Amino acid sequence: MRLTVYADFNCPFSALANHRLTLLEQADPSFEVDLRAVEHAPRLPPDGKAMVGKRRDAMVDEVAEVLELATPADGDVDLPIPDALPNTAALCEAYATSPSPELRRQLFATVWGTAAATAPITAEGSARKAGWQREFETWDEQVVPSLVFADGTVVPGKDALHRLAEMLT
């Protein structure tokens, strides 16, 4: 099975989608993910926003909402609140330069864990990322994560997470 997924590395809902995609890939090596990294908050400053005060409280609530969506099939899901919510333009371009499950996992861990990302950016990756972003911006509902099935059906947000959970069981 091949699944296209639009996600942003700084979105906790996308982080849960990444967790589920990883479990699906581990369970079935023939499962293919075409992750398209997009910025759902492109107006974040280049150096991100510190997660303090009301902004941190809002992120704590959002992460709690995401963790409530976890099922027994997910196993342990941990999403520590980052010190800063990064602008993901460079992460998306780095991923688009060399998209792979390993790099996808590393970049999510960079935002939601303790990993440090090192990935080059190329003109090809920048062009690929721009194409993904343009496509994403044509949708009526620009929500991450969004799944796109082979027939073109787009399933956004929490519905996408529920579909991934169904696929795990």
TIVOLO-454766 format. One record per residue (C-alpha): residue number from 1; residue in three letters; z negated, x negated, y. Coordinates in Angstrom, 1 decimal. Example, Ala and Ser with C-alpha at 12.3 -4.5 7.8 and 13.67 -1.06 7.14 Angstrom:
% TIVOLO-454766
R  seq  type       Z       X       Y
R    1   Ala    -7.8   -12.3    -4.5
R    2   Ser    -7.1   -13.7    -1.1
% end
This chain:
% TIVOLO-454766
R  seq  type       Z       X       Y
R    1   Met     0.0     0.0     0.0
R    2   Arg     0.8    -1.2     3.5
R    3   Leu    -1.1     0.1     6.5
R    4   Thr    -0.6    -0.6    10.2
R    5   Val    -3.8    -0.7    12.3
R    6   Tyr    -4.1    -1.0    16.0
R    7   Ala    -7.5    -2.5    17.0
R    8   Asp    -9.3    -4.5    19.6
R    9   Phe   -11.7    -7.3    18.7
R   10   Asn   -14.3    -6.2    21.2
R   11   Cys   -14.5    -2.6    20.0
R   12   Pro   -17.4    -1.9    17.5
R   13   Phe   -15.3     0.9    15.9
R   14   Ser   -12.5    -1.6    15.3
R   15   Ala   -15.1    -4.0    13.9
R   16   Leu   -16.1    -1.3    11.3
R   17   Ala   -12.4    -0.8    10.6
R   18   Asn   -12.0    -4.5    10.1
R   19   His   -15.0    -4.5     7.7
R   20   Arg   -13.4    -1.7     5.7
R   21   Leu   -10.0    -3.4     5.7
R   22   Thr   -11.6    -6.5     4.3
R   23   Leu   -13.2    -4.6     1.5
R   24   Leu    -9.9    -2.9     0.7
R   25   Glu    -8.1    -6.3     0.6
R   26   Gln   -10.8    -7.7    -1.7
R   27   Ala   -10.6    -4.7    -4.0
R   28   Asp    -6.8    -4.7    -4.2
R   29   Pro    -4.8    -7.9    -3.5
R   30   Ser    -1.6    -5.8    -3.1
R   31   Phe    -3.2    -3.9    -0.2
R   32   Glu    -1.4    -5.1     3.0
R   33   Val    -2.6    -4.7     6.5
R   34   Asp    -0.4    -5.1     9.6
R   35   Leu    -3.1    -5.4    12.2
R   36   Arg    -1.8    -5.1    15.8
R   37   Ala    -4.3    -6.5    18.2
R   38   Val    -4.3    -4.6    21.5
R   39   Glu    -6.5    -4.5    24.5
R   40   His    -8.2    -1.1    24.8
R   41   Ala   -10.0    -2.3    28.0
R   42   Pro    -7.5    -4.6    29.7
R   43   Arg    -9.3    -4.4    33.0
R   44   Leu   -12.3    -6.4    31.8
R   45   Pro   -12.6    -9.5    33.9
R   46   Pro   -11.1   -12.7    32.4
R   47   Asp   -14.6   -14.0    31.7
R   48   Gly   -15.8   -10.7    30.3
R   49   Lys   -18.9    -8.6    31.2
R   50   Ala   -22.5    -9.6    30.5
R   51   Met   -24.2    -7.1    28.2
R   52   Val   -27.3    -6.4    30.3
R   53   Gly   -29.1    -3.4    31.7
R   54   Lys   -27.2    -0.1    31.4
R   55   Arg   -24.1    -1.7    30.0
R   56   Arg   -26.2    -3.2    27.1
R   57   Asp   -27.9     0.1    26.5
R   58   Ala   -24.6     1.9    26.3
R   59   Met   -23.3    -0.7    23.8
R   60   Val   -26.5    -0.3    21.7
R   61   Asp   -25.8     3.4    21.6
R   62   Glu   -22.2     2.9    20.7
R   63   Val   -23.0     0.4    17.9
R   64   Ala   -25.7     2.8    16.6
R   65   Glu   -22.9     5.5    16.5
R   66   Val   -20.7     3.2    14.6
R   67   Leu   -23.4     2.2    12.1
R   68   Glu   -24.0     5.9    11.4
R   69   Leu   -20.4     6.1    10.2
R   70   Ala   -21.2     3.5     7.5
R   71   Thr   -21.1     4.7     3.9
R   72   Pro   -22.6     3.3     0.7
R   73   Ala   -19.1     1.9    -0.1
R   74   Asp   -19.4    -0.3     3.1
R   75   Gly   -22.4    -2.2     1.8
R   76   Asp   -24.2    -4.1     4.6
R   77   Val   -22.6    -3.7     8.1
R   78   Asp   -24.2    -5.8    10.8
R   79   Leu   -22.9    -5.6    14.4
R   80   Pro   -25.2    -7.7    16.7
R   81   Ile   -24.7    -6.9    20.4
R   82   Pro   -22.8    -9.7    22.0
R   83   Asp   -24.2   -11.4    25.0
R   84   Ala   -21.0   -10.6    26.8
R   85   Leu   -18.1    -8.2    26.1
R   86   Pro   -15.1   -10.5    26.3
R   87   Asn   -11.7    -9.7    27.7
R   88   Thr    -9.6   -10.0    24.6
R   89   Ala    -6.2   -10.9    26.0
R   90   Ala    -6.4   -14.4    24.7
R   91   Leu    -7.8   -13.4    21.3
R   92   Cys    -5.0   -10.8    20.9
R   93   Glu    -2.4   -13.4    21.8
R   94   Ala    -3.9   -16.0    19.5
R   95   Tyr    -3.9   -13.4    16.7
R   96   Ala    -0.3   -12.4    17.4
R   97   Thr     0.7   -16.1    17.3
R   98   Ser    -0.4   -16.3    13.7
R   99   Pro    -1.5   -13.0    12.3
R  100   Ser    -3.4   -13.3     9.0
R  101   Pro    -6.4   -11.6     7.4
R  102   Glu    -8.4   -14.8     7.7
R  103   Leu    -7.8   -15.1    11.5
R  104   Arg    -8.4   -11.4    12.0
R  105   Arg   -11.8   -11.7    10.3
R  106   Gln   -12.6   -14.9    12.3
R  107   Leu   -11.8   -13.3    15.6
R  108   Phe   -13.9   -10.2    14.9
R  109   Ala   -16.8   -12.6    13.9
R  110   Thr   -16.3   -14.4    17.1
R  111   Val   -17.2   -11.3    19.1
R  112   Trp   -19.7    -9.6    16.7
R  113   Gly   -21.2   -12.6    15.0
R  114   Thr   -21.7   -16.3    15.5
R  115   Ala   -18.3   -17.8    14.6
R  116   Ala   -16.3   -19.7    17.2
R  117   Ala   -12.6   -19.0    17.3
R  118   Thr   -10.0   -21.7    17.7
R  119   Ala    -6.4   -20.5    17.5
R  120   Pro    -3.4   -21.6    19.3
R  121   Ile    -1.3   -19.3    21.6
R  122   Thr     2.5   -19.6    21.5
R  123   Ala     5.3   -17.9    23.5
R  124   Glu     6.2   -16.0    20.2
R  125   Gly     2.6   -14.8    19.9
R  126   Ser     2.5   -13.7    23.5
R  127   Ala     5.7   -11.7    23.1
R  128   Arg     4.5   -10.1    19.9
R  129   Lys     1.2    -9.1    21.5
R  130   Ala     3.0    -7.7    24.5
R  131   Gly     5.2    -5.6    22.2
R  132   Trp     2.2    -4.2    20.3
R  133   Gln     0.5    -3.4    23.6
R  134   Arg     3.6    -1.6    25.0
R  135   Glu     3.9     0.4    21.8
R  136   Phe     0.2     1.3    21.9
R  137   Glu     0.5     2.4    25.6
R  138   Thr     3.2     4.9    24.7
R  139   Trp     0.8     7.0    22.7
R  140   Asp    -0.8    10.1    24.2
R  141   Glu    -4.2     9.0    22.9
R  142   Gln    -4.8     5.3    23.3
R  143   Val    -7.8     4.8    20.9
R  144   Val    -8.8     2.0    18.7
R  145   Pro    -8.9     1.7    15.9
R  146   Ser    -5.8     3.7    15.1
R  147   Leu    -4.1     3.7    11.7
R  148   Val    -0.3     4.2    11.4
R  149   Phe     0.9     5.3     8.0
R  150   Ala     4.4     4.5     6.6
R  151   Asp     5.6     8.0     7.6
R  152   Gly     4.7     7.3    11.2
R  153   Thr     1.5     9.4    11.2
R  154   Val    -1.0     8.0    13.7
R  155   Val    -4.7     8.6    12.9
R  156   Pro    -6.9     7.6    15.8
R  157   Gly   -10.6     6.6    16.3
R  158   Lys   -13.3     8.1    14.1
R  159   Asp   -10.7     9.9    12.0
R  160   Ala    -9.2     6.5    11.2
R  161   Leu   -12.6     5.2    10.1
R  162   His   -13.0     8.3     7.9
R  163   Arg    -9.6     7.7     6.3
R  164   Leu   -10.5     4.1     5.6
R  165   Ala   -13.8     5.2     4.1
R  166   Glu   -12.0     7.7     1.8
R  167   Met    -9.7     4.8     0.7
R  168   Leu   -12.7     2.8    -0.3
R  169   Thr   -14.0     5.5    -2.6
% end
